Amino acid sequence: MAKAAKKKYNGVSTSNKQVDAEKHMNSVFKFNTDLGQHILKNPLVAQGIVDKAQIKPSDIVLEVGPGTGNLTVRILEQARKVIAVEFDPRMAAELTKRVHGTPAEKKLDIILGDFMKTELPYFDICISNTPYQISSPLVFKLINQPKPPRVSILMFQREFAMRLLARPGDTLYCRLSANVQMWANVTHIMKVGRNNFRPPPQVESSVVRIEIKQPRPQIDFTEWDGLLRIVFVRKNRTISAGFKSNAILEILEKNYKAWLSMQNDMELDIDSNDSMIPIVKSKIEQVLKETNMSDKRAGKCDQNDFLKLLYGFHQVGIHFS
């Protein structure tokens, strides 16, 4: 992965310099809103975000989408090192110029490329004014890091942030809510209005704090997500309805056959080309009845409900990955 030159910031600024910087940026850049380029321009909001991260002098901070560096320069004042992942070469060049020749220069490492395709080095904290189109993938990538960050302070579109926080029974409660809340504690930090950005986005924003649970729940992420994908297909329909799709049954049949082969089960005497969907359907009905989950709706179920369901399926050889 190509990297831009490393550069730093001395933390000194004046009103005149900020005005000149604004004029310079407006003349040099046409921001690509398709890439989520809405630069946070309010210094009080930027400082508030950095303060909420409670950065230690020994911390390495990952920043996703630093843009022109309005958050970056504040993070550099507090952290041991900042790793900034930027997709747009123009932005990376501008950030490089901004910190060039300052005491903080050696503390900044810019990785030029797609965050979702980048293999991340170790970091303690993540801070991001998140491009809205990668909001969900970014959260799950952070959750699945071998050594997840101690804390993440992330700005999202307001509705997305509210989905992260939603509880069972809430209108916005969904697969995303149930999934993230299994692995992390999420709290709301602040609302950020449209006029705090340049150019202003079409929606309001919110900042959330995500802290990965320690120790992590002892379940497989892919299995958990696989179950939630099924039950949340229509969150207001009964859970049993989600298992009636032929496509779902075919996937579960394939998984069941794989599980049988690992068990060296006598049922493998059945020809591999024979359908085992009737058996799978019978096991699904059995689990839903025993767990009393058949007529419940995913939109009103909590983590314990889904864990009970997952455990019940595992007992009869039904897996979701």
C-alpha positions in Angstrom: 0.0 0.0 0.0 1.5 3.3 -1.0 2.1 5.8 1.8 2.4 9.6 1.6 5.2 11.4 3.3 4.9 11.9 7.0 4.3 15.3 8.4 3.3 17.2 11.5 1.6 20.1 13.1 2.8 22.7 15.7 -0.6 23.4 17.1 -0.3 27.2 16.5 -3.1 28.9 14.7 -4.7 32.3 14.5 -8.0 33.6 13.1 -6.3 35.1 10.1 -4.6 31.8 9.3 -7.8 29.9 9.6 -9.5 32.3 7.2 -6.7 32.1 4.8 -6.8 28.3 5.0 -10.5 28.3 4.3 -10.0 30.5 1.2 -7.1 28.3 0.0 -9.2 25.1 0.4 -12.2 26.6 -1.4 -10.0 27.6 -4.3 -8.0 24.4 -4.6 -10.6 21.7 -3.9 -13.9 20.7 -5.2 -15.0 18.3 -2.5 -16.3 15.0 -3.7 -19.5 14.4 -1.7 -19.9 11.0 -3.3 -16.9 10.0 -1.3 -18.4 11.5 1.9 -16.1 14.5 1.8 -17.8 16.8 4.3 -15.0 18.5 6.2 -15.6 19.3 9.8 -14.9 23.0 10.1 -16.0 23.9 13.7 -12.9 23.9 15.9 -15.0 23.5 19.1 -16.7 20.4 17.8 -13.3 19.0 16.6 -11.7 19.6 19.9 -14.7 18.1 21.7 -14.4 14.9 19.7 -10.7 14.6 20.5 -11.2 15.3 24.2 -13.8 12.5 24.4 -11.2 10.0 23.2 -9.2 10.6 26.4 -5.9 10.1 24.6 -2.9 9.2 26.6 0.6 10.4 25.6 1.6 6.8 24.9 -1.4 6.1 22.6 -1.3 5.3 18.8 -4.5 6.8 17.2 -6.0 5.6 13.9 -7.9 8.3 12.1 -10.1 7.3 9.2 -10.6 9.9 6.5 -8.6 12.8 7.9 -9.4 15.1 5.0 -7.5 18.3 5.4 -6.5 17.5 9.0 -8.8 19.6 11.3 -9.1 16.6 13.7 -5.6 15.3 12.9 -3.7 18.4 14.2 -5.5 18.2 17.5 -4.9 14.5 17.9 -1.2 15.0 17.2 -1.0 17.3 20.1 -1.9 14.5 22.5 -1.0 11.2 21.0 2.4 9.4 20.6 1.5 8.7 16.9 -1.3 9.1 14.4 -2.0 6.7 11.6 -4.3 8.5 9.1 -5.9 6.4 6.3 -7.0 8.7 3.4 -8.5 7.6 0.1 -8.1 10.9 -1.8 -4.5 11.8 -2.8 -5.3 15.5 -2.8 -6.4 15.4 0.8 -3.3 13.4 1.8 -1.1 15.9 0.0 -2.8 18.8 1.8 -2.5 17.2 5.2 1.2 16.5 4.4 1.7 20.2 3.6 -0.2 21.3 6.7 2.1 19.6 9.1 5.4 19.8 7.2 8.3 21.1 9.1 6.6 21.1 12.5 7.6 19.3 15.7 4.8 16.8 15.2 5.9 15.7 11.7 7.5 12.5 12.8 4.4 11.5 14.6 2.1 11.3 11.5 1.9 8.3 9.2 -0.4 8.7 6.2 -1.7 5.6 4.5 -3.1 6.4 1.1 -5.8 3.9 0.1 -9.2 2.4 0.8 -9.7 1.9 4.5 -11.8 -1.3 4.0 -9.0 -2.9 1.9 -6.1 -1.7 4.2 -4.4 -4.1 6.6 -4.3 -2.0 9.8 -1.3 -1.9 12.1 -1.7 -1.9 15.9 -3.6 1.2 17.3 -5.1 2.0 20.7 -7.9 4.5 19.7 -9.9 5.1 16.5 -11.3 8.6 15.7 -13.2 9.2 12.5 -15.4 11.7 10.7 -16.8 8.7 8.9 -17.7 8.7 5.2 -21.3 7.7 5.4 -21.1 5.0 2.8 -18.6 2.9 4.8 -20.3 3.4 8.2 -21.4 -0.2 8.8 -18.3 -1.9 7.3 -16.1 0.4 9.3 -17.8 -0.6 12.6 -17.6 -4.3 11.9 -14.0 -4.0 10.8 -13.1 -2.3 14.1 -15.0 -4.9 16.1 -13.2 -7.8 14.3 -9.7 -6.5 14.8 -7.5 -9.1 16.4 -6.6 -6.4 18.9 -9.5 -4.0 18.8 -9.1 -0.4 19.9 -9.7 0.5 23.5 -12.2 3.1 22.4 -13.5 4.5 19.1 -15.0 8.0 18.8 -16.9 8.0 15.5 -19.1 10.5 13.7 -22.0 9.1 11.7 -25.1 10.2 9.9 -27.6 10.8 12.8 -30.0 7.9 11.8 -27.1 5.4 11.6 -25.9 6.5 15.0 -29.4 6.0 16.4 -29.5 2.5 15.0 -26.3 1.7 16.9 -28.0 2.8 20.1 -31.5 1.4 19.5 -33.0 -1.1 22.0 -35.5 -3.9 21.4 -38.9 -2.5 20.5 -37.5 0.8 19.2 -38.4 1.7 15.7 -34.8 1.9 14.6 -33.8 -1.4 16.3 -32.4 -3.7 13.6 -29.7 -6.3 12.8 -27.0 -3.6 13.1 -28.2 -2.7 16.7 -28.3 -6.3 17.9 -25.0 -7.2 16.3 -22.9 -4.3 17.5 -24.4 -4.4 21.0 -23.3 -8.0 21.4 -19.7 -7.0 20.9 -19.5 -3.5 22.2 -20.9 -0.8 24.5 -22.2 2.2 22.6 -22.9 5.6 24.0 -24.0 8.9 22.4 -21.5 11.8 22.7 -23.0 14.7 20.8 -25.2 15.9 18.0 -23.4 17.8 15.2 -25.5 20.1 12.9 -25.1 20.3 9.1 -23.6 23.8 9.2 -20.5 22.5 11.1 -19.3 21.0 7.8 -18.0 22.2 4.5 -19.9 21.6 2.2 -22.9 20.9 4.5 -24.3 17.4 4.1 -28.0 16.7 3.5 -28.4 15.1 7.0 -27.5 15.8 10.6 -24.7 13.9 12.3 -24.0 12.4 15.7 -20.8 11.3 17.5 -20.8 8.0 19.3 -18.3 6.2 21.6 -17.8 2.5 21.0 -15.9 0.4 23.5 -15.3 -3.3 22.7 -16.4 -5.6 25.5 -13.6 -7.3 27.5 -13.6 -10.2 27.6 -15.2 -10.7 24.2 -18.4 -12.9 24.1 -17.4 -16.5 23.5 -19.3 -17.0 20.3 -18.3 -16.9 16.6 -19.0 -13.6 15.0 -19.9 -15.2 11.6 -22.3 -17.6 13.3 -24.0 -14.8 15.3 -24.3 -12.5 12.2 -25.6 -15.4 10.1 -28.5 -16.0 12.5 -29.3 -12.3 12.7 -29.4 -12.0 8.9 -32.2 -14.6 8.8 -34.3 -13.4 11.7 -34.0 -9.7 10.7 -35.0 -10.2 7.1 -38.4 -9.0 8.2 -38.0 -7.8 11.7 -41.7 -7.3 12.3 -42.7 -10.8 11.1 -42.4 -13.9 13.2 -39.0 -15.5 13.5 -40.4 -18.7 12.1 -41.3 -16.9 8.9 -37.6 -16.1 8.3 -36.8 -19.8 8.0 -39.3 -20.6 5.4 -37.3 -19.2 2.4 -36.1 -21.9 0.1 -32.8 -20.1 -0.3 -32.3 -20.1 3.5 -33.2 -23.8 3.8 -30.7 -24.7 1.0 -27.9 -22.9 2.9 -28.8 -24.5 6.2 -29.0 -27.9 4.5 -25.5 -27.4 3.1 -24.2 -26.4 6.5 -26.0 -29.4 8.1 -24.4 -31.8 5.7 -21.0 -30.3 6.4 -21.6 -30.7 10.1 -22.6 -34.3 9.7 -19.5 -35.1 7.8 -17.4 -33.7 10.6 -19.4 -35.9 13.1 -19.0 -39.0 11.0 -22.7 -39.4 11.6 -24.7 -42.5 10.4 -27.1 -40.2 8.6 -24.3 -39.8 5.9 -25.5 -43.2 4.5 -28.0 -41.0 2.7 -26.8 -40.2 -0.8 -25.2 -36.8 -0.9 -27.4 -35.8 -3.8 -30.6 -36.5 -1.7 -32.3 -33.6 -0.2 -32.1 -33.2 3.5 -34.3 -30.1 3.6 -37.2 -32.1 5.2 -34.8 -33.0 8.1 -33.5 -29.5 8.4 -37.1 -28.1 8.4 -38.0 -30.6 11.2 -35.0 -29.5 13.3 -35.8 -25.8 12.8 -39.4 -26.4 14.0 -38.1 -28.4 16.9 -35.8 -25.6 18.1 -38.3 -22.8 17.6 -40.9 -24.8 19.7 -38.4 -25.7 22.5 -37.1 -22.1 22.8 -40.6 -20.7 22.5 -39.3 -18.3 19.8 -41.5 -19.3 16.9 -44.0 -16.5 17.2 -41.7 -13.8 18.5 -40.5 -10.9 16.4 -36.8 -10.1 16.0 -37.5 -6.4 16.5 -38.5 -7.1 20.1 -35.9 -9.7 21.0 -32.8 -9.0 23.0 -29.3 -10.6 23.0 -30.4 -13.3 25.5 -33.2 -14.4 23.1 -30.9 -14.7 20.1 -28.3 -16.5 22.2 -30.9 -19.0 23.3 -31.9 -19.5 19.7 -28.3 -20.0 18.5 -27.6 -22.5 21.3 -30.7 -24.5 20.5 -29.8 -24.7 16.8 -26.2 -25.9 17.6 -27.7 -28.6 19.8 -29.3 -30.2 16.7 -26.5 -29.5 14.2 -27.8 -26.4 12.5 -25.1 -23.8 11.9 -25.0 -20.4 10.2 -21.5 -20.3 8.7 
